[in-house]
Each structure stands twice: as C-alpha cells, then as structure tokens.
Amino acid sequence: MKKIRIVINKGASGKKFFIFNSPESLYVWINDPELREASRIDPDLGSVVTLKPGETMEIEWVGCEFIDDGDNVIRIDQVRLAKTMKAKLLSSNKVIGIHAGWTTEDMISFKKGSDDIIKRTRLTNKSKHKFNIDEIFESRGLLEKDPTTHKDVN
C-alpha cells in the first residue's frame, strides 16, 4: 500500500490540502470555476486539512476510481490520513486529526519529493511510521470490517 509522510519546510507557513467526500463531489469541484475560486470549500463537497509548521501528516492510499468525461480520464484517489495537531494549551503534539476522502495526484502526490513548502517522504513496510492508520480508524469505529473474516462464536 502506498503511504507518504508530509512535513512543512523551514520558513514556510503551511499548506492546505483538499479532501473530498466522494469522487463525484471532487469532479464537480474540478469542473466548476466558481467553486474552485471560493474562499472556502462547501462542506457538502469536502474539507480542507491544513498542515502547519511542526506538524506531521501521513497519508495512506486506499484505492482509486476513474472518471471518463469524454475529453479525458481522471484518476481520483481514495485516501486516509492522520496528522499531529499543535494545540496551544498542550506542550506536545499529542492531538491527532484524522480524515478520509478523495483527492487527485495533483493535490496529493504519493511520490517522494519536495518543493518550497513541503517535503514528501515515501514510507514502506520497513519505515518508521508515526501513525498506525488502521488502528486509529478502527479505534474510532471508522474502519470497515471485512465480512469474510468474521467468525461466529456460537
């Protein structure tokens, strides 16, 4: 499974990432100039995750869908993410925010790299992960159980 870690580079103020509720809401947003130019994203479409200096975000690729709009084919990625959050009342990053939804490669790339604002590190099974995303989602009741692995105790 693809997984990356993103941190903010020194001197950068942060970055916003768009996470959409469904492939359809992402497609609508991509194709509506008014929605794209709005100062806020409509909560019916999705949410904005802001990564600030000193915070760490890990994003896991869950799967994808393809939308053929006649002119081109768009790949839309399903992701789950966890991030540390700086809380003014706490001295450490003990608060974890989680999000799940849909995005594109243009918004969140799963390739190693950096730019002026962020640094992306590709994580493997051998990497030291900051979060166990499966465990976090399961503990909050957000992980779907595989019905084929359920055993009846009776």
N, C-alpha and C positions, 0 to 999 in steps of 0.2 A: 504494500500500500504506500502511496506517495504521501510524504509528510515533510513540512518545512517549518523552520523557526525564523521569525522576523523580529528584528530589533531596530530601533531608531539610531542612526549615526550621530556622533557627537556634533553638536552645533545645530542640528535640525530640530524643529519644534514639534514634529509629529506628523502622522499621516492618517487619513481616513480611508476605510475600506467599506465598500458597499456589499451587503449580504441580502439577497432577495428571498422572499417567501416561497417562490415557485419558479420554474422555468418560464412560465407564461408571464409572470409579473416582471421578470428580468427582460424578456423580449419586448414587452410593452414599453418599459423604461428606455431601452436601447433605441427604439423607433419613434419616440415622442420627444421632440426637441424641447417642448415646454417643461416636461418632467425632468429632463436632464439638466436644464438650466435653473430649476427651482433651488432655492437656498436650503431646503430640507427635503428629505425623501418622504413620500407618503407612507405612513406605517402599514397601510394595506398592501403595499408593494414590497417593503423590506425595511432594513435598518442600516445605520451607519455605525461601524465599530472604529473607534479612534484609538490608535496606538500612540502613546506619549513616550518621551524620553525616560529611560529607566524601566520601562515595561517590556515584557517578553510575550510574544504570541506564537503559538504553534497551531498549524492548520493541517488537517488531515483530509485527503481526497477520498470521497466515499464512492463516487461514480459520476456518470455524465449522461446527458441526453443531447441529441442532435435535432436542431430545428432547421428545416429546409424551407426558406421563404421564397423560393423561386429564383432569386438572384444569386444566393449563396447559401452555404450550410454553416450554421453557427453551433459550436460545441459549448454547452453550458455545464459547468462542473458543480456537483453537489459536494459541499464541504461541511466539516465540523471544526470548530476552533475553541481553544481555551487561551486565556490571557491573564497575566497578572494585572492588577489594577492598583495604582497608587491611591491610597486613602489618606487624607490629611491628618486624621486622628490616629492613624497607625504608623509606627516607625518602620514597618517592613511591608513587603508585598505579599501579604497573606490572603488578600481578597482575590478570588478567581472569577472572571467573567466567562460565560460560555455562550456560543451562538452556533446555529446550524442553518444552512440555507444554500443558495445557489449564486454562482459568480461566473466570470469568464477568465480566460488566461490573461487577457489584457488588464484585468483588475487585480488578480492574484495569480502570479506565476509560480509554478512548482519547480522552477529551475534555480540552481544556485546562482547568486549574483548580488550586485548592489548598485545603487545609484546615489544621488546626493542626499537622499532622505533615509533610505532603509538598506539593511543588509539581510539577504535571504540565505539560509543555510539548509541544504538538503539533509534530512535525517534518514538514517537507515535503522535496521534492527539492532545494529551494534552501537549506534549513537546513544549518548546520554540524553534522555528525554526529560524535559521539565515537567510534563504532564502525562498522565495515563488517561487519554481522552475517553476510551471505552469505559473505564472505571468511573470517571466523573459523570458521564452521561447516564450510566446505569444507576449510580447512587442518587441521581436526581429524577429517576424514573423516565428518562428521555431516550433510553436505548431500547429499540425493538428487539424482543427476544425471538430467536429462530424457533418456530413451532416444531420443526423436525427434531430438535434436540431435547424437547420436553419429555420427561419421564413421569408417568403416573405412579404415585407411591402406593396405591391400593393394591 
